[in-house]
């Protein structure tokens, strides 16, 4: 498991750092809130079944 981790996950993490990607939105934000405003309807329950 450890070998697989270092062969697969570590290079992807290094590549993301080199490209300065923040996929989880972890960077420091100077705004008062980290709340993300959503547009559109609250839920899309048109065709449930």
mmCIF entry with sequence, helices, sheets and N, C-alpha, C, O atoms, coordinates in Angstrom:
data_MODEL
# 
_entry.id   MODEL 
# 
_entity.id                         1 
_entity.type                       polymer 
_entity.pdbx_number_of_molecules   1 
# 
_entity_poly.entity_id                      1 
_entity_poly.type                           'polypeptide(L)' 
_entity_poly.nstd_linkage                   no 
_entity_poly.nstd_monomer                   no 
_entity_poly.pdbx_seq_one_letter_code       
;(UNK)(UNK)(UNK)(UNK)(UNK)(UNK)(UNK)(UNK)(UNK)(UNK)(UNK)(UNK)(UNK)(UNK)(UNK)(UNK)
(UNK)(UNK)(UNK)(UNK)(UNK)(UNK)(UNK)(UNK)(UNK)(UNK)(UNK)(UNK)(UNK)(UNK)(UNK)(UNK)
(UNK)(UNK)(UNK)(UNK)(UNK)(UNK)(UNK)(UNK)(UNK)(UNK)(UNK)(UNK)(UNK)(UNK)(UNK)(UNK)
(UNK)
;
_entity_poly.pdbx_seq_one_letter_code_can   XXXXXXXXXXXXXXXXXXXXXXXXXXXXXXXXXXXXXXXXXXXXXXXXX 
_entity_poly.pdbx_strand_id                 A 
# 
loop_
_entity_poly_seq.entity_id 
_entity_poly_seq.num 
_entity_poly_seq.mon_id 
_entity_poly_seq.hetero 
1 1  UNK n 
1 2  UNK n 
1 3  UNK n 
1 4  UNK n 
1 5  UNK n 
1 6  UNK n 
1 7  UNK n 
1 8  UNK n 
1 9  UNK n 
1 10 UNK n 
1 11 UNK n 
1 12 UNK n 
1 13 UNK n 
1 14 UNK n 
1 15 UNK n 
1 16 UNK n 
1 17 UNK n 
1 18 UNK n 
1 19 UNK n 
1 20 UNK n 
1 21 UNK n 
1 22 UNK n 
1 23 UNK n 
1 24 UNK n 
1 25 UNK n 
1 26 UNK n 
1 27 UNK n 
1 28 UNK n 
1 29 UNK n 
1 30 UNK n 
1 31 UNK n 
1 32 UNK n 
1 33 UNK n 
1 34 UNK n 
1 35 UNK n 
1 36 UNK n 
1 37 UNK n 
1 38 UNK n 
1 39 UNK n 
1 40 UNK n 
1 41 UNK n 
1 42 UNK n 
1 43 UNK n 
1 44 UNK n 
1 45 UNK n 
1 46 UNK n 
1 47 UNK n 
1 48 UNK n 
1 49 UNK n 
# 
_struct_asym.id          A 
_struct_asym.entity_id   1 
# 
loop_
_struct_conf.conf_type_id 
_struct_conf.id 
_struct_conf.pdbx_PDB_helix_id 
_struct_conf.beg_label_comp_id 
_struct_conf.beg_label_asym_id 
_struct_conf.beg_label_seq_id 
_struct_conf.pdbx_beg_PDB_ins_code 
_struct_conf.end_label_comp_id 
_struct_conf.end_label_asym_id 
_struct_conf.end_label_seq_id 
_struct_conf.pdbx_end_PDB_ins_code 
_struct_conf.beg_auth_comp_id 
_struct_conf.beg_auth_asym_id 
_struct_conf.beg_auth_seq_id 
_struct_conf.end_auth_comp_id 
_struct_conf.end_auth_asym_id 
_struct_conf.end_auth_seq_id 
_struct_conf.pdbx_PDB_helix_class 
_struct_conf.details 
_struct_conf.pdbx_PDB_helix_length 
HELX_P HELX_P1 AA1 UNK A 2  ? UNK A 4  ? UNK A 2  UNK A 4  1 ? 3 
HELX_P HELX_P2 AA2 UNK A 5  ? UNK A 9  ? UNK A 5  UNK A 9  3 ? 5 
HELX_P HELX_P3 AA3 UNK A 10 ? UNK A 18 ? UNK A 10 UNK A 18 1 ? 9 
# 
_struct_conf_type.id          HELX_P 
_struct_conf_type.criteria    ? 
_struct_conf_type.reference   ? 
# 
loop_
_atom_site.group_PDB 
_atom_site.id 
_atom_site.type_symbol 
_atom_site.label_atom_id 
_atom_site.label_alt_id 
_atom_site.label_comp_id 
_atom_site.label_asym_id 
_atom_site.label_entity_id 
_atom_site.label_seq_id 
_atom_site.pdbx_PDB_ins_code 
_atom_site.Cartn_x 
_atom_site.Cartn_y 
_atom_site.Cartn_z 
_atom_site.occupancy 
_atom_site.B_iso_or_equiv 
_atom_site.pdbx_formal_charge 
_atom_site.auth_seq_id 
_atom_site.auth_comp_id 
_atom_site.auth_asym_id 
_atom_site.auth_atom_id 
_atom_site.pdbx_PDB_model_num 
ATOM 1   N N  . UNK A 1 1  ? 0.837   -1.187 0.000   1.00 0.00 ? 1  UNK A N  1 
ATOM 2   C CA . UNK A 1 1  ? 0.000   0.000  0.000   1.00 0.00 ? 1  UNK A CA 1 
ATOM 3   C C  . UNK A 1 1  ? 0.884   1.254  0.000   1.00 0.00 ? 1  UNK A C  1 
ATOM 4   O O  . UNK A 1 1  ? 0.598   2.224  -0.702  1.00 0.00 ? 1  UNK A O  1 
ATOM 5   N N  . UNK A 1 2  ? 1.929   1.221  0.774   1.00 0.00 ? 2  UNK A N  1 
ATOM 6   C CA . UNK A 1 2  ? 2.817   2.379  0.840   1.00 0.00 ? 2  UNK A CA 1 
ATOM 7   C C  . UNK A 1 2  ? 3.493   2.671  -0.487  1.00 0.00 ? 2  UNK A C  1 
ATOM 8   O O  . UNK A 1 2  ? 3.631   3.827  -0.887  1.00 0.00 ? 2  UNK A O  1 
ATOM 9   N N  . UNK A 1 3  ? 3.913   1.611  -1.165  1.00 0.00 ? 3  UNK A N  1 
ATOM 10  C CA . UNK A 1 3  ? 4.565   1.778  -2.472  1.00 0.00 ? 3  UNK A CA 1 
ATOM 11  C C  . UNK A 1 3  ? 3.587   2.368  -3.483  1.00 0.00 ? 3  UNK A C  1 
ATOM 12  O O  . UNK A 1 3  ? 3.943   3.254  -4.259  1.00 0.00 ? 3  UNK A O  1 
ATOM 13  N N  . UNK A 1 4  ? 2.359   1.871  -3.469  1.00 0.00 ? 4  UNK A N  1 
ATOM 14  C CA . UNK A 1 4  ? 1.338   2.401  -4.377  1.00 0.00 ? 4  UNK A CA 1 
ATOM 15  C C  . UNK A 1 4  ? 1.082   3.866  -4.088  1.00 0.00 ? 4  UNK A C  1 
ATOM 16  O O  . UNK A 1 4  ? 0.929   4.667  -5.010  1.00 0.00 ? 4  UNK A O  1 
ATOM 17  N N  . UNK A 1 5  ? 1.033   4.224  -2.806  1.00 0.00 ? 5  UNK A N  1 
ATOM 18  C CA . UNK A 1 5  ? 0.816   5.619  -2.425  1.00 0.00 ? 5  UNK A CA 1 
ATOM 19  C C  . UNK A 1 5  ? 1.916   6.507  -2.989  1.00 0.00 ? 5  UNK A C  1 
ATOM 20  O O  . UNK A 1 5  ? 1.635   7.540  -3.596  1.00 0.00 ? 5  UNK A O  1 
ATOM 21  N N  . UNK A 1 6  ? 3.176   6.103  -2.789  1.00 0.00 ? 6  UNK A N  1 
ATOM 22  C CA . UNK A 1 6  ? 4.286   6.941  -3.240  1.00 0.00 ? 6  UNK A CA 1 
ATOM 23  C C  . UNK A 1 6  ? 4.453   6.954  -4.755  1.00 0.00 ? 6  UNK A C  1 
ATOM 24  O O  . UNK A 1 6  ? 5.023   7.895  -5.307  1.00 0.00 ? 6  UNK A O  1 
ATOM 25  N N  . UNK A 1 7  ? 3.967   5.931  -5.422  1.00 0.00 ? 7  UNK A N  1 
ATOM 26  C CA . UNK A 1 7  ? 4.068   5.902  -6.888  1.00 0.00 ? 7  UNK A CA 1 
ATOM 27  C C  . UNK A 1 7  ? 2.935   6.693  -7.537  1.00 0.00 ? 7  UNK A C  1 
ATOM 28  O O  . UNK A 1 7  ? 3.136   7.305  -8.586  1.00 0.00 ? 7  UNK A O  1 
ATOM 29  N N  . UNK A 1 8  ? 1.739   6.690  -6.923  1.00 0.00 ? 8  UNK A N  1 
ATOM 30  C CA . UNK A 1 8  ? 0.566   7.302  -7.556  1.00 0.00 ? 8  UNK A CA 1 
ATOM 31  C C  . UNK A 1 8  ? 0.234   8.664  -6.948  1.00 0.00 ? 8  UNK A C  1 
ATOM 32  O O  . UNK A 1 8  ? 0.153   9.656  -7.673  1.00 0.00 ? 8  UNK A O  1 
ATOM 33  N N  . UNK A 1 9  ? 0.044   8.726  -5.655  1.00 0.00 ? 9  UNK A N  1 
ATOM 34  C CA . UNK A 1 9  ? -0.486  9.930  -5.019  1.00 0.00 ? 9  UNK A CA 1 
ATOM 35  C C  . UNK A 1 9  ? 0.559   11.040 -4.901  1.00 0.00 ? 9  UNK A C  1 
ATOM 36  O O  . UNK A 1 9  ? 0.252   12.203 -5.162  1.00 0.00 ? 9  UNK A O  1 
ATOM 37  N N  . UNK A 1 10 ? 1.772   10.702 -4.515  1.00 0.00 ? 10 UNK A N  1 
ATOM 38  C CA . UNK A 1 10 ? 2.798   11.728 -4.303  1.00 0.00 ? 10 UNK A CA 1 
ATOM 39  C C  . UNK A 1 10 ? 3.122   12.505 -5.583  1.00 0.00 ? 10 UNK A C  1 
ATOM 40  O O  . UNK A 1 10 ? 3.194   13.732 -5.517  1.00 0.00 ? 10 UNK A O  1 
ATOM 41  N N  . UNK A 1 11 ? 3.321   11.869 -6.743  1.00 0.00 ? 11 UNK A N  1 
ATOM 42  C CA . UNK A 1 11 ? 3.575   12.666 -7.952  1.00 0.00 ? 11 UNK A CA 1 
ATOM 43  C C  . UNK A 1 11 ? 2.401   13.576 -8.329  1.00 0.00 ? 11 UNK A C  1 
ATOM 44  O O  . UNK A 1 11 ? 2.604   14.687 -8.819  1.00 0.00 ? 11 UNK A O  1 
ATOM 45  N N  . UNK A 1 12 ? 1.184   13.104 -8.100  1.00 0.00 ? 12 UNK A N  1 
ATOM 46  C CA . UNK A 1 12 ? 0.023   13.939 -8.398  1.00 0.00 ? 12 UNK A CA 1 
ATOM 47  C C  . UNK A 1 12 ? 0.016   15.167 -7.482  1.00 0.00 ? 12 UNK A C  1 
ATOM 48  O O  . UNK A 1 12 ? -0.267  16.277 -7.935  1.00 0.00 ? 12 UNK A O  1 
ATOM 49  N N  . UNK A 1 13 ? 0.324   14.974 -6.211  1.00 0.00 ? 13 UNK A N  1 
ATOM 50  C CA . UNK A 1 13 ? 0.374   16.100 -5.271  1.00 0.00 ? 13 UNK A CA 1 
ATOM 51  C C  . UNK A 1 13 ? 1.473   17.091 -5.649  1.00 0.00 ? 13 UNK A C  1 
ATOM 52  O O  . UNK A 1 13 ? 1.267   18.303 -5.580  1.00 0.00 ? 13 UNK A O  1 
ATOM 53  N N  . UNK A 1 14 ? 2.622   16.588 -6.042  1.00 0.00 ? 14 UNK A N  1 
ATOM 54  C CA . UNK A 1 14 ? 3.715   17.483 -6.449  1.00 0.00 ? 14 UNK A CA 1 
ATOM 55  C C  . UNK A 1 14 ? 3.347   18.258 -7.715  1.00 0.00 ? 14 UNK A C  1 
ATOM 56  O O  . UNK A 1 14 ? 3.662   19.442 -7.835  1.00 0.00 ? 14 UNK A O  1 
ATOM 57  N N  . UNK A 1 15 ? 2.688   17.596 -8.649  1.00 0.00 ? 15 UNK A N  1 
ATOM 58  C CA . UNK A 1 15 ? 2.251   18.262 -9.869  1.00 0.00 ? 15 UNK A CA 1 
ATOM 59  C C  . UNK A 1 15 ? 1.245   19.366 -9.562  1.00 0.00 ? 15 UNK A C  1 
ATOM 60  O O  . UNK A 1 15 ? 1.321   20.453 -10.135 1.00 0.00 ? 15 UNK A O  1 
ATOM 61  N N  . UNK A 1 16 ? 0.310   19.096 -8.668  1.00 0.00 ? 16 UNK A N  1 
ATOM 62  C CA . UNK A 1 16 ? -0.683  20.109 -8.284  1.00 0.00 ? 16 UNK A CA 1 
ATOM 63  C C  . UNK A 1 16 ? -0.016  21.305 -7.612  1.00 0.00 ? 16 UNK A C  1 
ATOM 64  O O  . UNK A 1 16 ? -0.425  22.446 -7.829  1.00 0.00 ? 16 UNK A O  1 
ATOM 65  N N  . UNK A 1 17 ? 1.002   21.051 -6.802  1.00 0.00 ? 17 UNK A N  1 
ATOM 66  C CA . UNK A 1 17 ? 1.713   22.163 -6.164  1.00 0.00 ? 17 UNK A CA 1 
ATOM 67  C C  . UNK A 1 17 ? 2.482   22.984 -7.190  1.00 0.00 ? 17 UNK A C  1 
ATOM 68  O O  . UNK A 1 17 ? 2.532   24.210 -7.092  1.00 0.00 ? 17 UNK A O  1 
ATOM 69  N N  . UNK A 1 18 ? 3.080   22.321 -8.170  1.00 0.00 ? 18 UNK A N  1 
ATOM 70  C CA . UNK A 1 18 ? 3.810   23.044 -9.208  1.00 0.00 ? 18 UNK A CA 1 
ATOM 71  C C  . UNK A 1 18 ? 2.874   23.894 -10.059 1.00 0.00 ? 18 UNK A C  1 
ATOM 72  O O  . UNK A 1 18 ? 3.236   24.994 -10.476 1.00 0.00 ? 18 UNK A O  1 
ATOM 73  N N  . UNK A 1 19 ? 1.672   23.384 -10.316 1.00 0.00 ? 19 UNK A N  1 
ATOM 74  C CA . UNK A 1 19 ? 0.698   24.116 -11.121 1.00 0.00 ? 19 UNK A CA 1 
ATOM 75  C C  . UNK A 1 19 ? -0.125  25.097 -10.283 1.00 0.00 ? 19 UNK A C  1 
ATOM 76  O O  . UNK A 1 19 ? -0.974  25.815 -10.810 1.00 0.00 ? 19 UNK A O  1 
ATOM 77  N N  . UNK A 1 20 ? 0.133   25.118 -8.980  1.00 0.00 ? 20 UNK A N  1 
ATOM 78  C CA . UNK A 1 20 ? -0.568  25.996 -8.028  1.00 0.00 ? 20 UNK A CA 1 
ATOM 79  C C  . UNK A 1 20 ? -2.073  25.799 -8.070  1.00 0.00 ? 20 UNK A C  1 
ATOM 80  O O  . UNK A 1 20 ? -2.836  26.766 -8.055  1.00 0.00 ? 20 UNK A O  1 
ATOM 81  N N  . UNK A 1 21 ? -2.493  24.552 -8.122  1.00 0.00 ? 21 UNK A N  1 
ATOM 82  C CA . UNK A 1 21 ? -3.916  24.218 -8.088  1.00 0.00 ? 21 UNK A CA 1 
ATOM 83  C C  . UNK A 1 21 ? -4.348  24.036 -6.642  1.00 0.00 ? 21 UNK A C  1 
ATOM 84  O O  . UNK A 1 21 ? -3.623  23.446 -5.841  1.00 0.00 ? 21 UNK A O  1 
ATOM 85  N N  . UNK A 1 22 ? -5.532  24.543 -6.307  1.00 0.00 ? 22 UNK A N  1 
ATOM 86  C CA . UNK A 1 22 ? -6.094  24.399 -4.972  1.00 0.00 ? 22 UNK A CA 1 
ATOM 87  C C  . UNK A 1 22 ? -7.465  23.751 -5.117  1.00 0.00 ? 22 UNK A C  1 
ATOM 88  O O  . UNK A 1 22 ? -8.492  24.422 -5.017  1.00 0.00 ? 22 UNK A O  1 
ATOM 89  N N  . UNK A 1 23 ? -7.475  22.443 -5.353  1.00 0.00 ? 23 UNK A N  1 
ATOM 90  C CA . UNK A 1 23 ? -8.716  21.738 -5.645  1.00 0.00 ? 23 UNK A CA 1 
ATOM 91  C C  . UNK A 1 23 ? -9.668  21.707 -4.456  1.00 0.00 ? 23 UNK A C  1 
ATOM 92  O O  . UNK A 1 23 ? -10.883 21.663 -4.644  1.00 0.00 ? 23 UNK A O  1 
ATOM 93  N N  . UNK A 1 24 ? -9.141  21.730 -3.246  1.00 0.00 ? 24 UNK A N  1 
ATOM 94  C CA . UNK A 1 24 ? -9.983  21.693 -2.054  1.00 0.00 ? 24 UNK A CA 1 
ATOM 95  C C  . UNK A 1 24 ? -10.278 23.078 -1.492  1.00 0.00 ? 24 UNK A C  1 
ATOM 96  O O  . UNK A 1 24 ? -10.930 23.206 -0.456  1.00 0.00 ? 24 UNK A O  1 
ATOM 97  N N  . UNK A 1 25 ? -9.798  24.115 -2.175  1.00 0.00 ? 25 UNK A N  1 
ATOM 98  C CA . UNK A 1 25 ? -10.027 25.504 -1.756  1.00 0.00 ? 25 UNK A CA 1 
ATOM 99  C C  . UNK A 1 25 ? -9.541  25.732 -0.326  1.00 0.00 ? 25 UNK A C  1 
ATOM 100 O O  . UNK A 1 25 ? -10.284 26.228 0.520   1.00 0.00 ? 25 UNK A O  1 
ATOM 101 N N  . UNK A 1 26 ? -8.279  25.362 -0.067  1.00 0.00 ? 26 UNK A N  1 
ATOM 102 C CA . UNK A 1 26 ? -7.699  25.465 1.267   1.00 0.00 ? 26 UNK A CA 1 
ATOM 103 C C  . UNK A 1 26 ? -6.895  26.743 1.493   1.00 0.00 ? 26 UNK A C  1 
ATOM 104 O O  . UNK A 1 26 ? -6.456  27.005 2.612   1.00 0.00 ? 26 UNK A O  1 
ATOM 105 N N  . UNK A 1 27 ? -6.699  27.537 0.448   1.00 0.00 ? 27 UNK A N  1 
ATOM 106 C CA . UNK A 1 27 ? -5.882  28.735 0.589   1.00 0.00 ? 27 UNK A CA 1 
ATOM 107 C C  . UNK A 1 27 ? -6.556  29.743 1.527   1.00 0.00 ? 27 UNK A C  1 
ATOM 108 O O  . UNK A 1 27 ? -7.776  29.740 1.689   1.00 0.00 ? 27 UNK A O  1 
ATOM 109 N N  . UNK A 1 28 ? -5.747  30.592 2.133   1.00 0.00 ? 28 UNK A N  1 
ATOM 110 C CA . UNK A 1 28 ? -6.254  31.592 3.067   1.00 0.00 ? 28 UNK A CA 1 
ATOM 111 C C  . UNK A 1 28 ? -7.060  32.635 2.312   1.00 0.00 ? 28 UNK A C  1 
ATOM 112 O O  . UNK A 1 28 ? -6.633  33.137 1.272   1.00 0.00 ? 28 UNK A O  1 
ATOM 113 N N  . UNK A 1 29 ? -8.229  32.953 2.847   1.00 0.00 ? 29 UNK A N  1 
ATOM 114 C CA . UNK A 1 29 ? -9.131  33.910 2.229   1.00 0.00 ? 29 UNK A CA 1 
ATOM 115 C C  . UNK A 1 29 ? -9.306  35.093 3.182   1.00 0.00 ? 29 UNK A C  1 
ATOM 116 O O  . UNK A 1 29 ? -9.620  34.895 4.356   1.00 0.00 ? 29 UNK A O  1 
ATOM 117 N N  . UNK A 1 30 ? -9.109  36.303 2.700   1.00 0.00 ? 30 UNK A N  1 
ATOM 118 C CA . UNK A 1 30 ? -9.196  37.494 3.552   1.00 0.00 ? 30 UNK A CA 1 
ATOM 119 C C  . UNK A 1 30 ? -10.632 37.945 3.812   1.00 0.00 ? 30 UNK A C  1 
ATOM 120 O O  . UNK A 1 30 ? -10.851 38.865 4.601   1.00 0.00 ? 30 UNK A O  1 
ATOM 121 N N  . UNK A 1 31 ? -11.601 37.324 3.173   1.00 0.00 ? 31 UNK A N  1 
ATOM 122 C CA . UNK A 1 31 ? -12.992 37.684 3.403   1.00 0.00 ? 31 UNK A CA 1 
ATOM 123 C C  . UNK A 1 31 ? -13.415 37.277 4.814   1.00 0.00 ? 31 UNK A C  1 
ATOM 124 O O  . UNK A 1 31 ? -12.737 36.485 5.468   1.00 0.00 ? 31 UNK A O  1 
ATOM 125 N N  . UNK A 1 32 ? -14.536 37.822 5.273   1.00 0.00 ? 32 UNK A N  1 
ATOM 126 C CA . UNK A 1 32 ? -15.022 37.499 6.605   1.00 0.00 ? 32 UNK A CA 1 
ATOM 127 C C  . UNK A 1 32 ? -15.540 36.072 6.692   1.00 0.00 ? 32 UNK A C  1 
ATOM 128 O O  . UNK A 1 32 ? -15.525 35.470 7.766   1.00 0.00 ? 32 UNK A O  1 
ATOM 129 N N  . UNK A 1 33 ? -15.995 35.531 5.578   1.00 0.00 ? 33 UNK A N  1 
ATOM 130 C CA . UNK A 1 33 ? -16.615 34.208 5.585   1.00 0.00 ? 33 UNK A CA 1 
ATOM 131 C C  . UNK A 1 33 ? -16.096 33.384 4.425   1.00 0.00 ? 33 UNK A C  1 
ATOM 132 O O  . UNK A 1 33 ? -15.735 33.919 3.377   1.00 0.00 ? 33 UNK A O  1 
ATOM 133 N N  . UNK A 1 34 ? -16.064 32.079 4.622   1.00 0.00 ? 34 UNK A N  1 
ATOM 134 C CA . UNK A 1 34 ? -15.690 31.155 3.563   1.00 0.00 ? 34 UNK A CA 1 
ATOM 135 C C  . UNK A 1 34 ? -16.930 30.581 2.877   1.00 0.00 ? 34 UNK A C  1 
ATOM 136 O O  . UNK A 1 34 ? -16.820 29.658 2.071   1.00 0.00 ? 34 UNK A O  1 
ATOM 137 N N  . UNK A 1 35 ? -18.092 31.116 3.189   1.00 0.00 ? 35 UNK A N  1 
ATOM 138 C CA . UNK A 1 35 ? -19.348 30.643 2.640   1.00 0.00 ? 35 UNK A CA 1 
ATOM 139 C C  . UNK A 1 35 ? -19.368 30.869 1.136   1.00 0.00 ? 35 UNK A C  1 
ATOM 140 O O  . UNK A 1 35 ? -19.002 31.947 0.667   1.00 0.00 ? 35 UNK A O  1 
ATOM 141 N N  . UNK A 1 36 ? -19.787 29.874 0.385   1.00 0.00 ? 36 UNK A N  1 
ATOM 142 C CA . UNK A 1 36 ? -19.881 29.977 -1.073  1.00 0.00 ? 36 UNK A CA 1 
ATOM 143 C C  . UNK A 1 36 ? -21.347 30.155 -1.425  1.00 0.00 ? 36 UNK A C  1 
ATOM 144 O O  . UNK A 1 36 ? -22.167 29.281 -1.143  1.00 0.00 ? 36 UNK A O  1 
ATOM 145 N N  . UNK A 1 37 ? -21.681 31.282 -2.039  1.00 0.00 ? 37 UNK A N  1 
ATOM 146 C CA . UNK A 1 37 ? -23.053 31.558 -2.432  1.00 0.00 ? 37 UNK A CA 1 
ATOM 147 C C  . UNK A 1 37 ? -23.421 30.701 -3.646  1.00 0.00 ? 37 UNK A C  1 
ATOM 148 O O  . UNK A 1 37 ? -22.648 30.597 -4.598  1.00 0.00 ? 37 UNK A O  1 
ATOM 149 N N  . UNK A 1 38 ? -24.582 30.102 -3.603  1.00 0.00 ? 38 UNK A N  1 
ATOM 150 C CA . UNK A 1 38 ? -25.062 29.260 -4.695  1.00 0.00 ? 38 UNK A CA 1 
ATOM 151 C C  . UNK A 1 38 ? -26.182 29.971 -5.439  1.00 0.00 ? 38 UNK A C  1 
ATOM 152 O O  . UNK A 1 38 ? -27.023 30.635 -4.831  1.00 0.00 ? 38 UNK A O  1 
ATOM 153 N N  . UNK A 1 39 ? -26.186 29.826 -6.757  1.00 0.00 ? 39 UNK A N  1 
ATOM 154 C CA . UNK A 1 39 ? -27.256 30.379 -7.579  1.00 0.00 ? 39 UNK A CA 1 
ATOM 155 C C  . UNK A 1 39 ? -28.209 29.253 -7.971  1.00 0.00 ? 39 UNK A C  1 
ATOM 156 O O  . UNK A 1 39 ? -27.835 28.081 -7.966  1.00 0.00 ? 39 UNK A O  1 
ATOM 157 N N  . UNK A 1 40 ? -29.416 29.615 -8.304  1.00 0.00 ? 40 UNK A N  1 
ATOM 158 C CA . UNK A 1 40 ? -30.368 28.624 -8.794  1.00 0.00 ? 40 UNK A CA 1 
ATOM 159 C C  . UNK A 1 40 ? -31.216 28.048 -7.678  1.00 0.00 ? 40 UNK A C  1 
ATOM 160 O O  . UNK A 1 40 ? -31.196 28.534 -6.547  1.00 0.00 ? 40 UNK A O  1 
ATOM 161 N N  . UNK A 1 41 ? -31.966 26.997 -8.013  1.00 0.00 ? 41 UNK A N  1 
ATOM 162 C CA . UNK A 1 41 ? -32.873 26.399 -7.030  1.00 0.00 ? 41 UNK A CA 1 
ATOM 163 C C  . UNK A 1 41 ? -32.113 25.677 -5.921  1.00 0.00 ? 41 UNK A C  1 
ATOM 164 O O  . UNK A 1 41 ? -30.967 25.264 -6.098  1.00 0.00 ? 41 UNK A O  1 
ATOM 165 N N  . UNK A 1 42 ? -32.775 25.535 -4.783  1.00 0.00 ? 42 UNK A N  1 
ATOM 166 C CA . UNK A 1 42 ? -32.155 24.857 -3.641  1.00 0.00 ? 42 UNK A CA 1 
ATOM 167 C C  . UNK A 1 42 ? -31.932 23.381 -3.922  1.00 0.00 ? 42 UNK A C  1 
ATOM 168 O O  . UNK A 1 42 ? -30.921 22.814 -3.507  1.00 0.00 ? 42 UNK A O  1 
ATOM 169 N N  . UNK A 1 43 ? -32.866 22.757 -4.621  1.00 0.00 ? 43 UNK A N  1 
ATOM 170 C CA . UNK A 1 43 ? -32.696 21.346 -4.965  1.00 0.00 ? 43 UNK A CA 1 
ATOM 171 C C  . UNK A 1 43 ? -33.327 21.077 -6.328  1.00 0.00 ? 43 UNK A C  1 
ATOM 172 O O  . UNK A 1 43 ? -34.224 21.793 -6.773  1.00 0.00 ? 43 UNK A O  1 
ATOM 173 N N  . UNK A 1 44 ? -32.840 20.044 -6.964  1.00 0.00 ? 44 UNK A N  1 
ATOM 174 C CA . UNK A 1 44 ? -33.375 19.642 -8.266  1.00 0.00 ? 44 UNK A CA 1 
ATOM 175 C C  . UNK A 1 44 ? -34.032 18.283 -8.102  1.00 0.00 ? 44 UNK A C  1 
ATOM 176 O O  . UNK A 1 44 ? -33.418 17.249 -8.362  1.00 0.00 ? 44 UNK A O  1 
ATOM 177 N N  . UNK A 1 45 ? -35.275 18.295 -7.673  1.00 0.00 ? 45 UNK A N  1 
ATOM 178 C CA . UNK A 1 45 ? -35.980 17.055 -7.380  1.00 0.00 ? 45 UNK A CA 1 
ATOM 179 C C  . UNK A 1 45 ? -37.069 16.779 -8.435  1.00 0.00 ? 45 UNK A C  1 
ATOM 180 O O  . UNK A 1 45 ? -38.103 16.189 -8.124  1.00 0.00 ? 45 UNK A O  1 
ATOM 181 N N  . UNK A 1 46 ? -36.827 17.207 -9.675  1.00 0.00 ? 46 UNK A N  1 
ATOM 182 C CA . UNK A 1 46 ? -37.850 17.104 -10.712 1.00 0.00 ? 46 UNK A CA 1 
ATOM 183 C C  . UNK A 1 46 ? -38.135 15.637 -11.063 1.00 0.00 ? 46 UNK A C  1 
ATOM 184 O O  . UNK A 1 46 ? -39.287 15.210 -10.986 1.00 0.00 ? 46 UNK A O  1 
ATOM 185 N N  . UNK A 1 47 ? -37.148 14.881 -11.433 1.00 0.00 ? 47 UNK A N  1 
ATOM 186 C CA . UNK A 1 47 ? -37.339 13.490 -11.836 1.00 0.00 ? 47 UNK A CA 1 
ATOM 187 C C  . UNK A 1 47 ? -36.611 12.573 -10.851 1.00 0.00 ? 47 UNK A C  1 
ATOM 188 O O  . UNK A 1 47 ? -35.519 12.077 -11.131 1.00 0.00 ? 47 UNK A O  1 
ATOM 189 N N  . UNK A 1 48 ? -37.230 12.362 -9.711  1.00 0.00 ? 48 UNK A N  1 
ATOM 190 C CA . UNK A 1 48 ? -36.587 11.536 -8.684  1.00 0.00 ? 48 UNK A CA 1 
ATOM 191 C C  . UNK A 1 48 ? -36.568 10.072 -9.058  1.00 0.00 ? 48 UNK A C  1 
ATOM 192 O O  . UNK A 1 48 ? -35.582 9.377  -8.815  1.00 0.00 ? 48 UNK A O  1 
ATOM 193 N N  . UNK A 1 49 ? -37.659 9.597  -9.652  1.00 0.00 ? 49 UNK A N  1 
ATOM 194 C CA . UNK A 1 49 ? -37.772 8.164  -9.899  1.00 0.00 ? 49 UNK A CA 1 
ATOM 195 C C  . UNK A 1 49 ? -37.959 7.884  -11.376 1.00 0.00 ? 49 UNK A C  1 
ATOM 196 O O  . UNK A 1 49 ? -38.074 6.726  -11.775 1.00 0.00 ? 49 UNK A O  1 
# 
